[in-house]
Amino acid sequence: MLDGALTTETLELWRQDYSILVADRLNNMWTKAIEAGPKGQPILDSLAFEFNTQTPGIFDWLGERGANFVTVCTQEQKDAIAALLTKKMREGHTVDELARLIRPCIGLTEGQAKANARYYDNIVANLRKEHPRMKIESIRKKAREAALKYAERQHRERAFTIAQTESAFAYNRGADEGIRQAQAEGYLGIVKKRWSTSGDDGVCEICASLEGMEIDMDAEFDFKGKILFRGHKLLPPAHPRCACAIEYIEETPYSGRK
């Protein structure tokens, strides 16, 4: 830890923790969101179509999404801790201080971890200024307690972001899979997908520029930002906490429609 390195054993423990999270919580959440996806599509409402969740496409997506989630989160852990172990941080804090600062930040993103460290430093600076006679041990203790409470709020925010974003991934994947199943079974012909935002004040510039855009089923939407996994641009969400969805439009009915 003194040189800013993370051991393989530490990263493996974090990876195992996230693997357990995927198995115990996220798989169930993803499955429910996938099942809900086709139910939100008006194009399917009048059809005698039954969505099948027991297909290779869905199983493969669940497996790939779970593996990707664990990989990304493990890397985020490494980046977050490394950010707290930069030369500047090591020179400004004792090893014990760093260890106490790092512990509450496990599970946060790099940006959140940096924000927590800045919060701690600001508390220390303010207490030194306002209470010059206070012992440094007492100052650090109060700052740690404040940073811990801040970390708790950050963890809640992080959990909400993960839940909302992962549900959106699965919901949109389920809707897409439902349309493809309906096409394969002769219920739908040629279909295009249209990007649809929530239409409220929370819509970002990226998503606003995509509103109403229509492309073929296998085409990708052109949006900027971090690509979170392979095939990310095929469907919303475009970014964490994105509330966009897809509206499917049948351009050419299937000639032998059931």
N, C-alpha and C positions, 0 to 999 in steps of 0.2 A: 504493500500500500504506500510505502514511503516514496517509491519512484513513479507512482501513478498507475502501476500495472494491476490488472485483475487476474486472479488465478483461475485456472481451468475449472477447479473444483467449485469455486464460488459461482461461476457462470452456470455450471451444470446444475447446482442447487436451484438457482433462479429458473432455469429452463424446466426443471422438474415441477416447480411450483406452478408455472404457467400451463404446463401439460395437464396438471391436475385440474386447474381452473377450466381448461377447455373440455376435459372429460366430464367434469361434474356440473358445470353451469352453462358454458357457451354452446355446446352441442345441442342441448335442449332448447335454448333460446333461438339458435339458428334454425332448428327444425320447425319450430312454431312459426317463425317469421316466414320461412319458405312456404309453409302451408297457407299462410294468409295472403301471400303475393297474388296468386291467380284470382282470389275472391275479390280483390279490389279492381279488377279489370272489367269494365262494362262490355267489352267486346266478347266476353265469355258468358255473360249473364243469361243470354237467351238460348245457349247451346246445352244440349244434354251431355256435356263433357264432364268427366270425372278426372281430377288431377291425381296422378300417381306419384307419390313421394319416394317409392321404392325403386328408383331407377339408377343405373350406373352414373348418369350425369350428376344427379344430386349427391350420391355417395362420394363420387370423386371430388365434387366441390367442397363438401364438408371436410373430407380428409385433407385436401390441399389448403383450404382456408385455415384449418386448425394448425397445420404445420407452419404455415406462413405467419400466423399470429404469434406463435411461440418464438419463431426466429426473430421477428421484428421486435417483440417485446424484450427479448434477451439482449439484442443489440442496443435498444434504448436504455436498458439498465447499464450496460457498459459505457455508453456515451454519457449518461447522467453522472455516474460515479467518476468517470475520467474528468468531467468538467469541474468536479469538486476537488480534484487532485492535481490541478494545474500548478505550475511553478509559483504563480502569484498566491494561490490559496495555501500552498504548503509553507511558503515563507511568512504568511500572515497569521497562521494558526499552528498550534501545537498538534502533535499526532493525536493526543487524546481529544482535543477539540474537533479535529476533522472526523474522527471516528464517531463522536456524538452527533455531529452535523449530518453525516452520511446516513446513519441508521434510519431516521424518519423519512429519508428521501428515497428509500428502496421502493420501487413501484412507480415513481414519478418520471416524467420525461426530462430530457436535458434542460429544456427551458424552465420547467418548474423547479428543478433542483437548483439551478442558478438563481432563480428568484428567491428561493428559500434561503440560500446563503447570503444574498444581499439583504434580505429582511433581518437576518441574524446580525449581520455587521452593522446595520442601521440602528438596531436596538442597543447594541453595545456602545456605539458612538454617542447616541443620545443620552444614555445613562451616565456615561463618563462625563459628559458636558453638564448635565443637570445635577449629578450627584458625585462631584469630584472626590469626596472622601469615602465613597463606597468601595469596598474591597473588590478587586478584579474577579475573584472567584464568585462573589455574589452577583456581580454584573453578568458574568457569563452564564450563571445558572438561570437568571431571569430571562436572558436572551434565548437560551435553549428552550425554556418553557414556552416562550412566545412563539418561537420557530416551530416547536412541536405542534402547537394548536393550529398554526398556519398550515403545516404539512397535512394535518387532518382534513382541513378544508380542501386542500389541493387534491388529496386522495379521493374525496367525495366527488370533486369535479372531474377527476380522471376517470373514475368508475362510471359516472354518468355519460361521459364522452364515449367510452368504450361500448357501453350498453346501447346507446343511441346509434352509433355508427355501425356497429356490427349487426344490429337489427336491420338497419337500412340496407346493408350489403345483402343479407339473406332474403329480405322481403323482395328486393328488386330481382335477385337471382331466381326466386321462386316464381315471380310473375313471368320472367323471360322463359323459364323452363315450361311453365304452363302453356304459353303461347306456342312454343315449339311442339309440345305434345299434341295440342289441338290441331296443329298443321299436319303432323305426321299421321293423325287418325282421320284426316279428311274433314275436319270441322271448319278449318280456315284455309284461305288461299295465301296469296302474297301479302305480307304484313310489313309495315314500316313502324319504326319506333319514334316517338316524339318526346323530347325532354320537357318536363313540367315542373316548375318550381312551386313552392308553397304559396307564393303570391303575397307574402306579408313583408313587413319592414326588415325582417331578418335575412332576406335573400342577399347574398354577396354579389360582387361584380362578376365573378367567374360564372356563377349559375344564372345570373340575369342575362348574360350574353348568350346563354344556351336555350333560354326559354323559347319553346315552340319549334326548335330545330328538329327536322325530320330526316332520318337516315335509314338505310337498310338494316335488317336485323343483325347482320354480321359485321357491320361497319362500326368504327369507333368515333366517339364524340371528341372534338378537338378542344381540350381545355388544359390550362396550365396548372402547375402545382406538382407536388410530390406524388409519384406513382406508387401506390401502396402494395400492389401485387400484379401479377401477370393478368392481363385482360381487364384491368381497372377501368379503362376508358370505354368499355362496352356499355356500362350501365352506371347510374348514380349509386352511391353518393360520390361527388367529386372530391370531397374533403371531409375531415372529421366534423361531425354534427350537421352535415348537409341533410336537408329534409326534402330533397328533390325525388321525383319518381318518374316512371315512364308511362306514357299513354300509347297504347297500341292501336294502329289504324289499319284496317284491311283495305288494301288498294284493289286487289283482284280476287273475287271470291273463288273458292275451289269449285271446279266444274262438276265434280261428283259429290258435292256436299251432302252430308248425312241429314 
